[in-house]
Amino acid sequence: MALNPTKTMEKEQTMLIVWKWRDLEKKGYVVDADLLAQPAYANTLENISEAFGTLYDEFEVQEQQPDGTTKPLNTPGKIVRTFVVRTMNAPNCPAVDYLQRLVEHYQKEENDLMVFLHRRDGFVQKDVTLLSNNYSLVGCFLIGDGRDVVYYRPERKRGLLGDNGRFYAAPAEPDQGRPEVRTANPRKKIVFARFFRKVWTYYQHEFYTKIFELREDLLRHFYQLTDDQSKVQSAILTKHLQEDDALYLRVISFIDDDCCPLSPKQSKALDTYGKNAAKAYEFDDLKANLLAHRNVTQEYAAISDLLHHTLVHPEDKEVSSINSWLRELDHKFSQLLEAINPKKP
């Protein structure tokens, strides 16, 4: 998702990854309300830099050596690590205040900043909204369960994190034709550039990719219906969509409608579908990121409204024909995609 396509490549690319870092946990550096209430951390929120090396640290992005296959590192980069546990449903959580101070600390004119929040540590959509509205970010993303592209998967050959609270590492398996893979050198606090680069590039375009895939899956699903140029009740479209439960839940998540949000049972089901496919199907971090950039507000509302009234909450509406509805669906999705990533003249 190219939210800020005019930014220059000279800016440092910084990822703030708020995750279950195992080494920070072992040292007792898990930031939560109780830790911040301790006398040792009484001044943390006022002077966040005092917590460097304890509550958070940095890994510099460098080329892996020897490695003659990667391009020169033209753009500097770093990963900032911290382990934060948010108090669930707390309107005023000190751990969130700490996170905001950390974002402020790294939100510099010379930086492009991405923030990754771990779902399992209590972070939800409203936290993405808070950070997206108040800070200038390339993007703010919810991650978890090893599905997202920030996690390394051998089959896709990109990612950074393992499932064990560490940067991904796997020994060589010559009999299986698998080389050693290490995305970082923890002892030297280095992240290898070829892994960092792939993740950064993906998340620049993540929402574009997920919306494009949703559009294609919807069009493919509804092309199965025979069009006889007659009017069709929206309830028929809804019933047909519900034949693919995962696709139906993706649509509900995408439109993010207060009238019909995902129920806890549906959220769990969508999570399970994602785990089985090694993909993140949720759109719970989409709306906050899109609406933080005014150029896509109208286009997002247009396609969301169409999906709402013809698929999720039809209210006895009808469409003039299957084909005309598919053309409208395709057109409005395309307008949103163009607004997110305008074509160069």
Protein Blocks (a to p, Z undefined) as FASTA:
>chain_A
ZZblmbcfkbccddddddfdfklmmnopaccfklmmpmklmmmmmmmmlmgoilpccddd
ddddddfkbccdfbgcddddddddddehiabafklmmmmmmmmmmmcfkbccdddddfkn
opafklmmmmmmmpccfbdcddeehlamkbccfklopajbdceopacdddddfknopacd
dfbdfknopacfklmmmmmmmmmmmmmmmmmmmmmmmmmmmmmpccehiacdfklmmmmm
mmmmmlmmmmmmmnopaklccdfklmmmmmmmmmmnopafbfklmmmmmmmpmklmmmmm
mmmmmmmmmmmmnnopacfbfklmmmmmmmmmmmmmmmmmccdZZ
